[in-house]
Amino acid sequence: MIGKSYDGNLALATAVTGVEGLSTIVDIAGPSNYYDYTRKNGVVTRGNHYVASLANTVTDPDRREHCAPVRAEISAADGDATGDYSEFWAERNYVKDAANVRASVFMVHGLNDDNVRPDHFSQFWTELAKHNVPRKLLLAQEGHVDPFDFRRTAWVDTLHRWFDNWLQGVPNKIMKEPRVDIERAPDVFESYRDWPVPGAKKTNLWFQPAEVAGGPTGLSVKHAKGHPADLIFQDNPTQTETQMVSDTSNVGPNRLVFLTEPLTEPLHVSGTPVVRLNASADQTDTNFGAVLVDYGPQTRVSWETSGEGIRTLTTEDCWGESSPSDDACYKQTAKNIMTSDRERISKGVMDALNRNSLTTPEPLVPGEKYDFNLPLLPVDHVFAPGHRLGLIVVGSYRSYSSVADQTRANISVTTKISNFQLPLVGGQQAARRAGL
């Protein structure tokens, strides 16, 4: 089975049944967990009974009226009002059933996919690794784009060899090649034995005092000196991502900004970063959001523009023979690139009520400190020398396509016992060599 997006999800859903006769699947940016497709850590990202709406979209128009009662049941059970995890979502979570997979799995995902975000590949991939499922991975800088459009020649060759091996038994040694290909820069791919890249270690970067009043605070592998201090900001539910990541010299009242010094060596992040906050709020509920940013000029894939990193040309190329019912020729594509001074590398959001459990919300006691672990989306990125790694912390994050909290809480973060855990290739030694 092979498919992109919803069709990729169908391949995943079939594979986790362990059905006999299924030799391999190729999943291109398919959702592996519908809770994480419509919510994230308790925050609703796709409301308005999205699952029922999707069911209507993929149903034959002639049968939609017949299926209306089922969609009504789905809408009644989806929990849009809370964003909490439930049995309804467990039924639609294929990650928990990955131990049943008997087929080989080839996954493809855009690290900048804002439709099916990259945690859908990373969580499933992790479970496949635990159970030694034969697997292969292609990660790209584009968004929700098919590899036929961002790496056509290499993709067709690789896909044919994958199917030759798993469906025809051709001994082409594809499984002896590096397991993972990652697009490091526009059309520049590097190969690795696995993902996260071997040698990635959880490394804590500690929040440092601000050098200038009202300016950003630092990030370092060294603990800050002195007594614990609090930084306070107010949640602004209308703040955009552009406002969050711009003008880091003037922090303002609605965010915290943490910046490293300019790096002296490349710094490779591979895995899932986690923002670990010790914080309080003056309301019984609030959201937390965070953004990882690469500050520094670089030529990058323009994934935020139309086409999500590629554009369609007027010329065509042909792959195989055409027939009266099947044209083997396709429009060619080209990569959209740009030179910019910053790039969002990852992001995350959570509801403070779900700090301990996705199923059982717990209101905050105003003024009481709690520990919050906020995972960001998975990353594979190399920060270049001279660039600065930035972490932005906010309350609501509406640009995540999430429902903003309306409490406008004042949030206090104890900086000395809060940190940013990064999966750094080379760990703390690599961080120190880079000047952190």
N, C-alpha and C positions, 0 to 999 in steps of 0.2 A: 504494500500500500504506500502511496505517496500523496502528499497534499500540502497546500499552504493555508495557514490561518485556520478557518473552520474545518477544512478538509484535513489539515494536519492534526487537528484535534480528534477527528474521527479515527485517524490512524493510531493515535495514542490510546484512545478509548478502547479500540479493538485489541491492541497489544496487551493491555493490562488484564484482559480476560484470560490470557494464557491459552488462547484457542489453538488447537492443533492445525497444522498446515500453513500457518502464517510464518514465512521464513524471515521477512525483513520489513521494516517500515522506514520511510523517509519523511520526517516531520520538519516542515518549513514554517517556523514561527507560529506553531499551533498552541492554543491555550492548554496548559496541563492541569490547571486548577481554576475552576470558574469563580471561586471565592476571590482569588487574587486577581481575576480579570475584572471583577465588578466592585471590589473593596480592597483595602489594604490596611492591615493592622487595626481594624475596627472602623476605618473611615470609608464611607461610601464614595466610590469613584464613578460608578455607572448606576444611577438610580432609575426611577420611572419604570420599575419592573422590567429591567433590561432582558433578563433571561426569557421571559414570556414574549417580549418583542422579537428577540432573536429567533425563537421557535416559530413565530409567525412568518418571519422573513424566509426561513429555509423550508417552510411547508409549501407543497404544491398549492397554488391559488384555489384550485377546485376543492381542496380539503380543509381550507382554513376555517370555514364555518363549522365543519364537523369537529374540528379540534379545539374550538373555542372553550369548552368546559375544562379541558386540560390546562390551557393557558391561564384560566381563572384560578385553578388550584395552585399553579406555579406562583402567580402573583400574590396569592394569599399567604404563601409559605416563605417567600424570599427574604423577609426581614429587612426591607428597605428602611424602616423607621429607626433601626438601631445600628446596622452594619456589623452585627455580631455573627460569629460562626455558629452553625447549627447542623443537625442531621441533613437538612436540605442541601447544604453546601458540601457535606462529607460525601454525599452520593455523586457529586460533580467534581470531586478531587481525585485525579488519577495518579497523583504523586504517591499517595499512601498505598497504592496497589502495585507499585512498580516492581515489587518482588515477584509478581506473577509473570513478568515479561519473559517469553521464551524466544522471541524473534530478535535479530540484530536490529540496532537502532542507529540511524544517521540523522543528526539534528543540525538544523541551520537556523541562525538567528542574527538579527541586526542588533548590535549593542545600543543603538539609538532608536529602537522601535518603541514608539509611544502608543501603539495600538495594543499589540501583545507584548508586554514589556519583558525584558530579558530574564526576569526571575522565573519565567515559565520554563525556559530551557535549563537554568541553573539548578533548580530544585529537583527536576526530573533526572538530570544528568548525575547529580550527587547520589540519588537512589540507585540508578543503573550501576554506578561504580561500586556501591556497597555490595551488589549482588553479582558482580563480574559479568554483566551483560555485554556482549560484543558491541562496540559503539564507535562512532566517529562524529566529529563536530567541526562545523565551519561557522566562524563568527566574523561579522562584517561591521563596517562603520556606518552603514546605511540604516534607514528605518525599516518599515514594513515592506520590504522589497524582495522579490524572488531572485535567487542566485543566477537564474538565466538572464537576468537584466543587469546584475552587477559584476558577474565574473563568467561570462557565457562559455567561452571555449574551454576553460579549465573545468567548469562545472559539468558540462556535457560529458567530457572525458571521464571525470571522476564518478559521475552517476552511472555511466555505462559499466565501468569496471566494478563498481559496487554491486550492481544487479548481476553482472556476469558471475561474480564470485558467489553471491548468496542464492541466486536463483538457478544458475547453470553449473555451479561447481567448478568454474574456471579457476585454476590455481595462479592468479595474477599477482599475488603477494600484496594486495591492497591492505590487508590487515597487518602487514609488517611495516607499513609506512607510518610516519608520525600520525598520531591519532587526531591532532587538532591543528587547524589552520586559522590564523587570526589576521585580519586586515589591520596593519599597524599604521599605515598612512594611505592616502588615496591610491588604490591599485597596487599597494605593496603588502604582500602577505608573508607571514612568518609561520613556521611549523614548530610544534611542540609535542612532547610525549603525552601530555595530558592537560586537563584544565580542572582547577586552577593550575597555573604553570608550576611545575615542580620547583620547590624552594621557596614558595610563598609562605610567609609566617605571619601570624597575627602580631601586630606591632602597635603599641599604644603611643599616640602623640598626645601630649598633655597640654592643656590650655595655659597660656602664659599671660602675665600682666600686659596691659596696653602701654606702649611707649609714649603715646600722646593722648591726652584726655579727649574722649570722643572718637578716637581712632580704633583701628582693629587691634585685637590681641593676637598673640603669637601661638605657634604650634611647634612642639619640640619633643624629642624622646626623653628629655630631662624634666623632672618634676619642677614645678614652680616653687620658688623659695617663699618664706613668710607664712603668715596665717591664712587660713581659707578666706576667700573673698567672694562676694556675690556680684553677678552682673544681672541687671534687670532690664527687661524689654516688655512692650505691650503687644499682644496679638492684634494684628490688623487684618481682618478677613477680606479686605479688598486689595491687599498688596499683591502685585504681580511678580512673576519670576524675574523679569527684567529689572524691576526695582530692587529685588532681593540681592542680585548679583552685581549691580552697577555701583560705581563710586565707592569703593571700599575705604577710602580715606575718611569719609564722613558717615559713620555707622548709622546714626539716627535712632529714633525711639522704638522701632518695630522689628529689630533683628539683632543678632550677634554675628560678628565677623571675626574669623580666625584665619590668619595667614602665616605660612612659613616664610622664612627668608628665601631669597632667590637660590635655587638649587645649584650646587656645584657639580653634581653628576646626575645622570638620568636616574629616575626613580620609577620602578615598575610595580604597579598595583594590579593584582590578579586575584579576584575572588569577591567576597561580599563585605564591604565596609560596614561598621556599626558605630553609631553615635551613642555614647554612654553618658547620660546626663544625671546629675543629682540636682533635683529642681523642685520648686513649689510654685503654686499658683494661688491667686486670691479668689478663685472661683471653684466650684465643685467639678468643673469639666473644662478641658481645653484640648486643642490639637497641638501636635508638634510636627514640624517639617524641617528638612535639612537638604542642602545642595552641596555637592562636591564640584569644585570649579578648577579648571586649569587656566591660570592667568599668565599669558605670554603669547607673543605673536607667532603664528604658525599657519601653514597651508593645511586645510582640513576638508573633509567631505562636508558639503553643505546640506546636512540632513534635515535642517529645520525649514527649508524652502520647499516649494511645490515639487513633487516627485520623490521627496525624502532621500535625496542624494543622487538621483539619476534623472535624465531627461530622455525622451523618445525622439529618435531621429526620423528622417523621411526615407532613408536608405534601408534595404533589407539584406539579410543573409539567409541561406537555406540549410536545413539540417535533415538529411534524408530525402526520400522521394515523396513527391506530392501525388495525390489522387483526387478524383472529382469531389470527394467529401472531406479531404484533409489537406490543407495547404501547409507544406513544410517550410515555408518562408516566413520570417518574422522581422518586424521593424528592429533595427539596431538601436542601441542605447549608448549614451556617454555619461560619464560621471560629472556631477556638478561639484565644483570645488571653490573654495574661497580662502582668503587670508584674513584671519580675525585675531583680535587681541585676547580673546577668552573663549572657552567652550565649557558648557555644562557636561560633566563626566558622569554623574550619577545623582540620584535624588531619593528621598523617602518621606513617608508621612505616617503618623499614627494618632490614634485617639487615646488620650491619657487614661480614659476609663478602662481600656483594654491592656494596661501595662503588664498585668500578670496573666491574663487569660483572654483569648478571643471569644470565648463562649459566655463568660460571666463578667459583666462590667462592674467596676468598683468606683464609686464617686470619690473624688478627692476631698480631703479635709483642708479647707483654705489655710494657707500658711505652713502646712506640714510638708517636710521634704520627703521625696520618693526617688527611687532609682528607675530610670527609663532607658531601655535598650531599643534604639531605633535603627533597624537594618536598612541600608540603602540598597538600590538595585545593583546587581553584580557588575563588576568592572573588569576590563583588561585594557589598561592604558599606561603608556610610558610618558611621564612628565619630563620634559626636556631640561637640560641645564639652562639656568637663567630664568626659568619659569617659577612661579609661586603656586603652591597648592593652597586652595582656599576652601574653607568650610563655612557655610552660612546656616545659621539656626534661626528658625522662626516659629510662630504658632501655626495658624492656618496657612495652607499652601494651595490656593485655588487653582494655580496654574498646573497642578498635578492632575487636573480634572477631578478634583475632590470637592466634596461638600464642605465649605468653610464653617468652622465653629463661630457662633455669634456672641460668645460671652465676652470677647475682648479682654481676656484675662491679662493681668500683670504677672509675668513669669520671672522667677528668680532662679538663676543657675549658679551653683557653687562650683567655681571654676577649678579649684585645686584638686577636687576629687571627681571631676568629670574628665572624659577624654574621648579621643577619636581613634577607634581601633581599625587599622588598615592592614589588609593582607599584602605585605610587601615582599617581593621576590628578593631574598637575601636578608629579610628581617631587619632587626635593629642595626646590624652592621651596615647594611645598605643605606639606611636612613642617616646614620652618622657620616658615612662617606659623602652623602649628598648635602651635608651641612646642617642637618636637623639635630 
